[in-house]
Amino acid sequence: MTIPEPHWSYSIYSTSLLLADFFIRITLSLRVIMRKRPYGVSLAWLIVILLIPFIGGIFYLLFGENRIPERRSERARVSYNQYQHWLKSLRARAPVSWEHLNPECEPLHRQAETLIGIPAMAGNRLQLIDNPEDILTSILKDIDQSRSTCHLQFYIWEEGGRVDRIAHALIRAASRGVTCRVLLDSIGSRHFLKSKTATSLKNAGVKIQESLPAGLFMVFFSRIDIRNHRKIVVIDGDVAYTGSQNMVDPDVFKIDAGVGNWVDTMVRVEGPVVESLAGTFISDWFLEADVGQFRSRSIIEDVETVRRVGDIRQRPIVGESAVQIVPSGPGFAPEAIHTLLLTTIYAARHELIMTTPYFIPDEPLLMALKAAAQRGVDVKIIVPEKNDSVLVKYASRARYEELTESGVKIYLFRGGLLHSKTITVDGDLSLFGSVNLDMRSFWLNFEATLFIYCRNFTQDLHAVQMGYLNQSHEIETTSFADRTIVEKFKENLSLLVSPLL
């Protein structure tokens, strides 16, 4: 029996397919190498591109580069000079006296100002709020007392429970003539943006703006997993909030996930630094919204227009805390928060406590934590025992043994999903905001972190961290090392793709 020869077209098609796959792999691999990104990120993408035919290349084109929507990028370029002019004006507002603070604080402040241009401002009053009932009640009270503007920015806004009272308060505020603006991430708040509550708010005059719109069409023009993860509330330009709390009620939010209630903290701020928080919000708003009254004439006039629209004004000294806001994200000083975290860890001399829901350190952060423990710093890292991300859970565990062997103490929080992102250093310095200790927060998300140079606030935050420790148990190196080979394989496999999470 004679086996028929394959049709000539089969050879052409197969050869073309092979050459196309080869061309895609080589071209994209060279592109990854030439972009000079962190070693772990580059290696992870090379693995994806080289091991997965065609699909790996498509995945890289969709998610491999930090492409921001062109409209937002163009507006950022246009507003750059105005933004820099405003930043320079902040330096004379409320200068900090560093003589009575930890000597490590001033160099950290200087580095942060060099990277992002926003100085620390003295004379602020801070109120740490560590439970959702008090957080939502305090925001509700300030909205009900508002006279001119209510500006709210969140990654997630979800209907239900006590959050509905915030929506009703905004409707009441809008009805008495208060300008209400709500900026929500397109993916984090996708269900709310299509909800009846959102429609009711819009009908009442509340302005709701989608941040970084995502959809099938947008995939071809921007990287859709770059998200705005900031949580900021500014009322009348007088009082502000920031921290880790989304606009959700933990009693109804993701109750079927099996991780318990989400545990968050926020800080209520009064004083000069409110101007920086208000400026951060209105900058994000201008980058997303069509603002008809903004017409560029001169830098000074443009800044005054932004101040008027954003209800941004100089605030008097009302307290004793020196605070510096560090906005971070792709495009504008993308390395800022990662670099400053490294400096913070290396500055620790006695104690370093960190809480985070998602802990996936890269090599520089890993080495900094190990070095701190090795030189005698009491390093404690508190993470939730149960996590809502399986990949994050295993990628985090892959580093536990290495860290604990170096003297780092890792605690698993049993009281729910610990979502607070806090750092205290030597009882003198705090970092407080929306940044997780993972690659996504460092390089992909737009985040906001307060660097708080104040012993009193740091001690208050330290007390909250001690409360978390009381609900946690420490990982023992010997018992943890006895986990099965299957568990170790899952961890190491997750670690391979951790730079992409």
Secondary structure, 3 states (H helix, E strand, C coil): CCCCCCCHHHHHHHHHHHHHHHHHHHHHHHHHHHCCCCHHHHHHHHHHHHHCCCHHHHHHHHHCCCCCCHHHHHHHHHHHHHHHHHHHHHCCCCCCCCCCCCCCHHHHHHHHHHHHCCCCEEEEEEEEECCHHHHHHHHHHHHHCCCCEEEEEECCECCCCCHHHHHHHHHHHHHCCCEEEEEEECCCCHHHHCCHHHHHHHHCCCEEEEECCCCCCHHHCCCCCCCECCCEEEECCCEEEEECCCECCCCCCCCCCCCCCEECCEEEEECCCHHHHHHHHHHHHHHHCCCCCCCCCCHHHHHHHHHHHHCCCCCCCCCCEEEEEEEECCCCCCCHHHHHHHHHHHHCCCEEEEECCCECCCHHHHHHHHHHHHCCCEEEEEEECCCCCHHHHHHHHHHHHHHHHCCCEEEEECCCEECCEEEEECCCEEEEECCCECHHHHHHCEEEEEEEECHHHHHHHHHHHHHHHHCEEECCHHHHHCCCHHHHHHHHHHHHHHHHC
